[in-house]
Amino acid sequence: MAKKSNVVPISPELGRKSAYVARNRAALIRAAQHVFAEFGPTASIESVAAFAEVSPSTVYKHFETKENLLSLAILEAFSTWQEWAQEKSRSSDDPLVQFVMPMRLFLRIKTTHPLYARLASSCFGETYKLVPTINTGFAEQLGFLVKSKILSVDNLDLRVSNLGSCLFGILDIQLHQADSTAEDADTALEIALGMICIPSAKAKRITHLPLPNLRQ
C-alpha cells in the first residue's frame, strides 16, 4: 500500500492570494524607494501611500513601521543591484577580477542605477548599515581566494571590515562631490585594496581594466 503524503496541497485560491500580496508588497517597496530617494528618511508613510495611490492603512498592513519600510527599501535595492553586479562580474574568468569588479560597479551606481544612487545619497546613514552585510560577502570571497592560494591574508576579519568602511567612504565622495569621477573611484579603490594584501601593481591593473557593458 502506498504511503500517505503528509503534504497539504495549496489551493489555487490561496496561491493567487499569496501572489497578490507579494505583488502589492513589492509595489509599495518600489514606491518607498522613490519617496525616500526624493525626501530622505524623514519622508512619511502618508507620502509613500500617496505615491503608490493607496491609503496609509494599506501600507501599514505590510510594514509595521516607517523604519521597517525604509530598511527593506534599501535592502531590496541593494539585493537587486547585487544580482546585477554579480552577473556582470562573470564576464571575467579571473577570480580576483570577479572579486573586485562588483566594488568598481558599486562606485558607479550613480550612472548604472540612478534611483538607487539617490536613495543611498538621501539615506546614507541608513545605507551605511549595510556594511556588515557587504563585509560578510567580502569575507566569504576573500576566504575562497586565500584557500585557493590566490592571496595570502592575515587578520582577515579586520581587513575586510576596514575595506568595507573604506568602500562606503569612496561611495560617499562619488555621491556627494559633483567633480568626482569614476577614474577617481578606481584609483581610491586601487589604494584600498592594499588593505587586503593585494600587491600594488596587481591592484592597479585590476581596478583599471575595461568594464563590460554597464546597461542594466
Phi and psi in degrees as GROMACS dihedral restraints (atoms count N, CA, C in turn):
[ dihedral_restraints ]
;  ai    aj    ak    al  type     phi  dphi    fc
    3     4     5     6     1   -66.9    20    10
    4     5     6     7     1   139.6    20    10
    6     7     8     9     1   -73.9    20    10
    7     8     9    10     1   135.5    20    10
    9    10    11    12     1   -69.7    20    10
   10    11    12    13     1   138.6    20    10
   12    13    14    15     1   -82.1    20    10
   13    14    15    16     1   140.4    20    10
   15    16    17    18     1   -90.2    20    10
   16    17    18    19     1    -1.8    20    10
   18    19    20    21     1   -78.6    20    10
   19    20    21    22     1   125.0    20    10
   21    22    23    24     1   -90.3    20    10
   22    23    24    25     1   119.5    20    10
   24    25    26    27     1   -64.6    20    10
   25    26    27    28     1   143.5    20    10
   27    28    29    30     1   -83.7    20    10
   28    29    30    31     1   127.9    20    10
   30    31    32    33     1   -69.1    20    10
   31    32    33    34     1   148.7    20    10
   33    34    35    36     1   -55.4    20    10
   34    35    36    37     1   -36.5    20    10
   36    37    38    39     1   -64.9    20    10
   37    38    39    40     1   -43.1    20    10
   39    40    41    42     1   -66.6    20    10
   40    41    42    43     1   -37.8    20    10
   42    43    44    45     1   -63.9    20    10
   43    44    45    46     1   -42.0    20    10
   45    46    47    48     1   -65.4    20    10
   46    47    48    49     1   -39.0    20    10
   48    49    50    51     1   -64.6    20    10
   49    50    51    52     1   -42.2    20    10
   51    52    53    54     1   -63.0    20    10
   52    53    54    55     1   -41.5    20    10
   54    55    56    57     1   -65.2    20    10
   55    56    57    58     1   -39.0    20    10
   57    58    59    60     1   -63.5    20    10
   58    59    60    61     1   -44.5    20    10
   60    61    62    63     1   -63.7    20    10
   61    62    63    64     1   -42.4    20    10
   63    64    65    66     1   -63.4    20    10
   64    65    66    67     1   -41.0    20    10
   66    67    68    69     1   -64.8    20    10
   67    68    69    70     1   -43.5    20    10
   69    70    71    72     1   -63.0    20    10
   70    71    72    73     1   -42.1    20    10
   72    73    74    75     1   -63.2    20    10
   73    74    75    76     1   -44.4    20    10
   75    76    77    78     1   -63.8    20    10
   76    77    78    79     1   -39.3    20    10
   78    79    80    81     1   -64.9    20    10
   79    80    81    82     1   -38.4    20    10
   81    82    83    84     1   -69.0    20    10
   82    83    84    85     1   -36.1    20    10
   84    85    86    87     1   -65.4    20    10
   85    86    87    88     1   -41.3    20    10
   87    88    89    90     1   -63.6    20    10
   88    89    90    91     1   -41.5    20    10
   90    91    92    93     1   -61.9    20    10
   91    92    93    94     1   -42.4    20    10
   93    94    95    96     1   -62.8    20    10
   94    95    96    97     1   -38.7    20    10
   96    97    98    99     1   -59.6    20    10
   97    98    99   100     1   -43.2    20    10
   99   100   101   102     1   -65.5    20    10
  100   101   102   103     1   -45.3    20    10
  102   103   104   105     1   -69.1    20    10
  103   104   105   106     1   -46.2    20    10
  105   106   107   108     1   -68.0    20    10
  106   107   108   109     1   -31.6    20    10
  108   109   110   111     1   -64.8    20    10
  109   110   111   112     1   -35.4    20    10
  111   112   113   114     1   -81.0    20    10
  112   113   114   115     1   -42.3    20    10
  114   115   116   117     1  -114.9    20    10
  115   116   117   118     1    -5.6    20    10
  117   118   119   120     1    81.0    20    10
  118   119   120   121     1  -175.0    20    10
  120   121   122   123     1   -67.5    20    10
  121   122   123   124     1   -11.2    20    10
  123   124   125   126     1   -82.4    20    10
  124   125   126   127     1    -6.6    20    10
  126   127   128   129     1   -58.0    20    10
  127   128   129   130     1   146.8    20    10
  129   130   131   132     1   -95.7    20    10
  130   131   132   133     1   161.7    20    10
  132   133   134   135     1   -59.7    20    10
  133   134   135   136     1   -35.7    20    10
  135   136   137   138     1   -62.0    20    10
  136   137   138   139     1   -36.6    20    10
  138   139   140   141     1   -66.7    20    10
  139   140   141   142     1   -40.7    20    10
  141   142   143   144     1   -64.8    20    10
  142   143   144   145     1   -43.4    20    10
  144   145   146   147     1   -61.7    20    10
  145   146   147   148     1   -41.7    20    10
  147   148   149   150     1   -63.8    20    10
  148   149   150   151     1   -42.0    20    10
  150   151   152   153     1   -63.2    20    10
  151   152   153   154     1   -40.0    20    10
  153   154   155   156     1   -82.8    20    10
  154   155   156   157     1    -6.9    20    10
  156   157   158   159     1    60.5    20    10
  157   158   159   160     1    46.6    20    10
  159   160   161   162     1  -134.5    20    10
  160   161   162   163     1   174.5    20    10
  162   163   164   165     1   -84.0    20    10
  163   164   165   166     1   153.6    20    10
  165   166   167   168     1   -55.3    20    10
  166   167   168   169     1   -34.1    20    10
  168   169   170   171     1   -63.7    20    10
  169   170   171   172     1   -30.5    20    10
  171   172   173   174     1   -65.7    20    10
  172   173   174   175     1   -40.6    20    10
  174   175   176   177     1   -62.5    20    10
  175   176   177   178     1   -44.1    20    10
  177   178   179   180     1   -68.4    20    10
  178   179   180   181     1   -18.4    20    10
  180   181   182   183     1   -66.6    20    10
  181   182   183   184     1   -28.5    20    10
  183   184   185   186     1  -101.7    20    10
  184   185   186   187     1   -26.5    20    10
  186   187   188   189     1  -135.3    20    10
  187   188   189   190     1   128.1    20    10
  189   190   191   192     1   -65.9    20    10
  190   191   192   193     1   -41.3    20    10
  192   193   194   195     1  -139.9    20    10
  193   194   195   196     1   165.6    20    10
  195   196   197   198     1   -63.5    20    10
  196   197   198   199     1   -37.9    20    10
  198   199   200   201     1   -63.1    20    10
  199   200   201   202     1   -38.7    20    10
  201   202   203   204     1   -63.5    20    10
  202   203   204   205     1   -42.8    20    10
  204   205   206   207     1   -65.1    20    10
  205   206   207   208     1   -42.6    20    10
  207   208   209   210     1   -61.6    20    10
  208   209   210   211     1   -46.0    20    10
  210   211   212   213     1   -60.5    20    10
  211   212   213   214     1   -43.8    20    10
  213   214   215   216     1   -68.4    20    10
  214   215   216   217     1   -36.0    20    10
  216   217   218   219     1   -61.5    20    10
  217   218   219   220     1   -43.1    20    10
  219   220   221   222     1   -70.3    20    10
  220   221   222   223     1   -44.3    20    10
  222   223   224   225     1   -63.6    20    10
  223   224   225   226     1   -39.6    20    10
  225   226   227   228     1   -66.1    20    10
  226   227   228   229     1   -40.3    20    10
  228   229   230   231     1   -61.9    20    10
  229   230   231   232     1   -45.2    20    10
  231   232   233   234     1   -65.1    20    10
  232   233   234   235     1   -42.0    20    10
  234   235   236   237     1   -61.5    20    10
  235   236   237   238     1   -44.8    20    10
  237   238   239   240     1   -63.3    20    10
  238   239   240   241     1   -44.3    20    10
  240   241   242   243     1   -62.5    20    10
  241   242   243   244     1   -43.2    20    10
  243   244   245   246     1   -60.5    20    10
  244   245   246   247     1   -42.2    20    10
  246   247   248   249     1   -59.9    20    10
  247   248   249   250     1   -43.8    20    10
  249   250   251   252     1   -62.4    20    10
  250   251   252   253     1   -46.0    20    10
  252   253   254   255     1   -65.6    20    10
  253   254   255   256     1   -39.8    20    10
  255   256   257   258     1   -65.5    20    10
  256   257   258   259     1   -37.7    20    10
  258   259   260   261     1   -63.5    20    10
  259   260   261   262     1   -42.6    20    10
  261   262   263   264     1   -63.7    20    10
  262   263   264   265     1   -37.3    20    10
  264   265   266   267     1   -67.9    20    10
  265   266   267   268     1   -18.3    20    10
  267   268   269   270     1   -74.6    20    10
  268   269   270   271     1    -3.0    20    10
  270   271   272   273     1   -69.7    20    10
  271   272   273   274     1   -13.9    20    10
  273   274   275   276     1  -113.9    20    10
  274   275   276   277     1   147.0    20    10
  276   277   278   279     1   -95.7    20    10
  277   278   279   280     1    -3.7    20    10
  279   280   281   282     1   -84.7    20    10
  280   281   282   283     1   116.3    20    10
  282   283   284   285     1   -57.2    20    10
  283   284   285   286     1   -34.0    20    10
  285   286   287   288     1   -71.1    20    10
  286   287   288   289     1   -38.7    20    10
  288   289   290   291     1   -65.9    20    10
  289   290   291   292     1   -40.8    20    10
  291   292   293   294     1   -62.0    20    10
  292   293   294   295     1   -31.8    20    10
  294   295   296   297     1   -73.5    20    10
  295   296   297   298     1   -40.5    20    10
  297   298   299   300     1   -86.5    20    10
  298   299   300   301     1   -30.9    20    10
  300   301   302   303     1   -57.4    20    10
  301   302   303   304     1   -43.8    20    10
  303   304   305   306     1   -58.8    20    10
  304   305   306   307     1   -31.5    20    10
  306   307   308   309     1   -64.6    20    10
  307   308   309   310     1   -43.6    20    10
  309   310   311   312     1   -64.3    20    10
  310   311   312   313     1   -39.1    20    10
  312   313   314   315     1   -68.5    20    10
  313   314   315   316     1   -37.3    20    10
  315   316   317   318     1   -58.5    20    10
  316   317   318   319     1   -39.2    20    10
  318   319   320   321     1   -77.6    20    10
  319   320   321   322     1    -5.6    20    10
  321   322   323   324     1  -109.1    20    10
  322   323   324   325     1    16.2    20    10
  324   325   326   327     1   -61.8    20    10
  325   326   327   328     1   -25.8    20    10
  327   328   329   330     1   -63.3    20    10
  328   329   330   331     1   -30.9    20    10
  330   331   332   333     1   -88.0    20    10
  331   332   333   334     1   -42.7    20    10
  333   334   335   336     1   -84.3    20    10
  334   335   336   337     1   -32.0    20    10
  336   337   338   339     1  -139.0    20    10
  337   338   339   340     1    73.8    20    10
  339   340   341   342     1   -54.0    20    10
  340   341   342   343     1   -40.3    20    10
  342   343   344   345     1   -63.1    20    10
  343   344   345   346     1   -47.0    20    10
  345   346   347   348     1   -65.2    20    10
  346   347   348   349     1   -34.6    20    10
  348   349   350   351     1   -64.9    20    10
  349   350   351   352     1   -42.4    20    10
  351   352   353   354     1   -65.8    20    10
  352   353   354   355     1   -37.3    20    10
  354   355   356   357     1   -63.4    20    10
  355   356   357   358     1   -45.7    20    10
  357   358   359   360     1   -64.7    20    10
  358   359   360   361     1   -38.5    20    10
  360   361   362   363     1   -67.8    20    10
  361   362   363   364     1   -45.9    20    10
  363   364   365   366     1   -71.0    20    10
  364   365   366   367     1   -28.9    20    10
  366   367   368   369     1  -124.5    20    10
  367   368   369   370     1    49.2    20    10
  369   370   371   372     1   -63.7    20    10
  370   371   372   373     1   -38.9    20    10
  372   373   374   375     1   -60.4    20    10
  373   374   375   376     1   -43.2    20    10
  375   376   377   378     1   -69.9    20    10
  376   377   378   379     1   -36.8    20    10
  378   379   380   381     1   -66.9    20    10
  379   380   381   382     1   -35.1    20    10
  381   382   383   384     1   -61.6    20    10
  382   383   384   385     1   -22.9    20    10
  384   385   386   387     1   -65.7    20    10
  385   386   387   388     1   -10.2    20    10
  387   388   389   390     1   -76.6    20    10
  388   389   390   391     1    -9.8    20    10
  390   391   392   393     1   -50.5    20    10
  391   392   393   394     1   -47.7    20    10
  393   394   395   396     1   -60.2    20    10
  394   395   396   397     1   -36.6    20    10
  396   397   398   399     1   -64.3    20    10
  397   398   399   400     1   -46.0    20    10
  399   400   401   402     1   -65.4    20    10
  400   401   402   403     1   -40.5    20    10
  402   403   404   405     1   -62.3    20    10
  403   404   405   406     1   -34.0    20    10
  405   406   407   408     1   -61.7    20    10
  406   407   408   409     1   -44.1    20    10
  408   409   410   411     1   -64.5    20    10
  409   410   411   412     1   -42.5    20    10
  411   412   413   414     1   -58.3    20    10
  412   413   414   415     1   -46.8    20    10
  414   415   416   417     1   -61.8    20    10
  415   416   417   418     1   -41.3    20    10
  417   418   419   420     1   -64.0    20    10
  418   419   420   421     1   -46.1    20    10
  420   421   422   423     1   -68.5    20    10
  421   422   423   424     1   -41.3    20    10
  423   424   425   426     1   -66.4    20    10
  424   425   426   427     1   -37.4    20    10
  426   427   428   429     1   -59.6    20    10
  427   428   429   430     1   -39.7    20    10
  429   430   431   432     1   -64.4    20    10
  430   431   432   433     1   -42.5    20    10
  432   433   434   435     1   -65.1    20    10
  433   434   435   436     1   -36.0    20    10
  435   436   437   438     1   -70.0    20    10
  436   437   438   439     1   -45.4    20    10
  438   439   440   441     1   -62.2    20    10
  439   440   441   442     1   -34.2    20    10
  441   442   443   444     1   -82.2    20    10
  442   443   444   445     1     0.7    20    10
  444   445   446   447     1    63.3    20    10
  445   446   447   448     1    25.5    20    10
  447   448   449   450     1   -79.7    20    10
  448   449   450   451     1   -34.0    20    10
  450   451   452   453     1  -132.0    20    10
  451   452   453   454     1   156.2    20    10
  453   454   455   456     1  -121.0    20    10
  454   455   456   457     1   113.5    20    10
  456   457   458   459     1  -131.3    20    10
  457   458   459   460     1   130.2    20    10
  459   460   461   462     1  -104.8    20    10
  460   461   462   463     1   166.1    20    10
  462   463   464   465     1    47.0    20    10
  463   464   465   466     1    50.2    20    10
  465   466   467   468     1   -56.7    20    10
  466   467   468   469     1   -48.2    20    10
  468   469   470   471     1   -61.1    20    10
  469   470   471   472     1   -42.8    20    10
  471   472   473   474     1   -66.3    20    10
  472   473   474   475     1   -41.7    20    10
  474   475   476   477     1   -65.3    20    10
  475   476   477   478     1   -41.0    20    10
  477   478   479   480     1   -63.2    20    10
  478   479   480   481     1   -43.7    20    10
  480   481   482   483     1   -59.9    20    10
  481   482   483   484     1   -43.8    20    10
  483   484   485   486     1   -64.2    20    10
  484   485   486   487     1   -41.2    20    10
  486   487   488   489     1   -64.4    20    10
  487   488   489   490     1   -42.6    20    10
  489   490   491   492     1   -60.8    20    10
  490   491   492   493     1   -44.1    20    10
  492   493   494   495     1   -65.5    20    10
  493   494   495   496     1   -39.4    20    10
  495   496   497   498     1   -64.8    20    10
  496   497   498   499     1   -39.9    20    10
  498   499   500   501     1   -61.1    20    10
  499   500   501   502     1   -41.8    20    10
  501   502   503   504     1   -69.6    20    10
  502   503   504   505     1   -30.4    20    10
  504   505   506   507     1   -64.8    20    10
  505   506   507   508     1   -40.8    20    10
  507   508   509   510     1   -66.7    20    10
  508   509   510   511     1   -41.1    20    10
  510   511   512   513     1   -61.1    20    10
  511   512   513   514     1   -41.0    20    10
  513   514   515   516     1   -55.3    20    10
  514   515   516   517     1   -45.1    20    10
  516   517   518   519     1   -64.2    20    10
  517   518   519   520     1   -43.3    20    10
  519   520   521   522     1   -63.5    20    10
  520   521   522   523     1   -35.7    20    10
  522   523   524   525     1   -80.8    20    10
  523   524   525   526     1   -31.3    20    10
  525   526   527   528     1  -115.0    20    10
  526   527   528   529     1    -5.2    20    10
  528   529   530   531     1  -113.8    20    10
  529   530   531   532     1   112.8    20    10
  531   532   533   534     1   -61.3    20    10
  532   533   534   535     1   -29.2    20    10
  534   535   536   537     1   -90.7    20    10
  535   536   537   538     1     3.0    20    10
  537   538   539   540     1   -74.0    20    10
  538   539   540   541     1   145.3    20    10
  540   541   542   543     1  -121.8    20    10
  541   542   543   544     1   165.0    20    10
  543   544   545   546     1   -63.4    20    10
  544   545   546   547     1   -34.0    20    10
  546   547   548   549     1   -64.3    20    10
  547   548   549   550     1   -38.9    20    10
  549   550   551   552     1   -60.4    20    10
  550   551   552   553     1   -42.4    20    10
  552   553   554   555     1   -64.2    20    10
  553   554   555   556     1   -42.6    20    10
  555   556   557   558     1   -62.0    20    10
  556   557   558   559     1   -41.6    20    10
  558   559   560   561     1   -66.6    20    10
  559   560   561   562     1   -41.5    20    10
  561   562   563   564     1   -62.9    20    10
  562   563   564   565     1   -40.7    20    10
  564   565   566   567     1   -66.8    20    10
  565   566   567   568     1   -39.4    20    10
  567   568   569   570     1   -53.2    20    10
  568   569   570   571     1   -45.5    20    10
  570   571   572   573     1   -67.4    20    10
  571   572   573   574     1   -42.0    20    10
  573   574   575   576     1   -64.7    20    10
  574   575   576   577     1   -30.2    20    10
  576   577   578   579     1   -64.9    20    10
  577   578   579   580     1   -17.8    20    10
  579   580   581   582     1   -61.9    20    10
  580   581   582   583     1   -23.8    20    10
  582   583   584   585     1   -68.3    20    10
  583   584   585   586     1   -20.4    20    10
  585   586   587   588     1  -111.5    20    10
  586   587   588   589     1    27.6    20    10
  588   589   590   591     1    67.3    20    10
  589   590   591   592     1    26.4    20    10
  591   592   593   594     1   -84.8    20    10
  592   593   594   595     1   121.9    20    10
  594   595   596   597     1   -55.6    20    10
  595   596   597   598     1   147.2    20    10
  597   598   599   600     1   -59.1    20    10
  598   599   600   601     1   -41.0    20    10
  600   601   602   603     1   -64.0    20    10
  601   602   603   604     1   -41.8    20    10
  603   604   605   606     1   -69.0    20    10
  604   605   606   607     1   -40.6    20    10
  606   607   608   609     1   -61.4    20    10
  607   608   609   610     1   -41.4    20    10
  609   610   611   612     1   -61.9    20    10
  610   611   612   613     1   -42.4    20    10
  612   613   614   615     1   -65.3    20    10
  613   614   615   616     1   -49.0    20    10
  615   616   617   618     1   -76.8    20    10
  616   617   618   619     1   -19.1    20    10
  618   619   620   621     1   -90.3    20    10
  619   620   621   622     1    -2.4    20    10
  621   622   623   624     1  -125.2    20    10
  622   623   624   625     1    15.1    20    10
  624   625   626   627     1   -70.0    20    10
  625   626   627   628     1   151.3    20    10
  627   628   629   630     1   -59.5    20    10
  628   629   630   631     1   140.6    20    10
  630   631   632   633     1   -94.6    20    10
  631   632   633   634     1   155.8    20    10
  633   634   635   636     1   -68.7    20    10
  634   635   636   637     1   174.1    20    10
  636   637   638   639     1   -54.7    20    10
  637   638   639   640     1   123.7    20    10
  639   640   641   642     1   -94.1    20    10
  640   641   642   643     1    10.9    20    10
  642   643   644   645     1   -65.2    20    10
  643   644   645   646     1   144.0    20    10
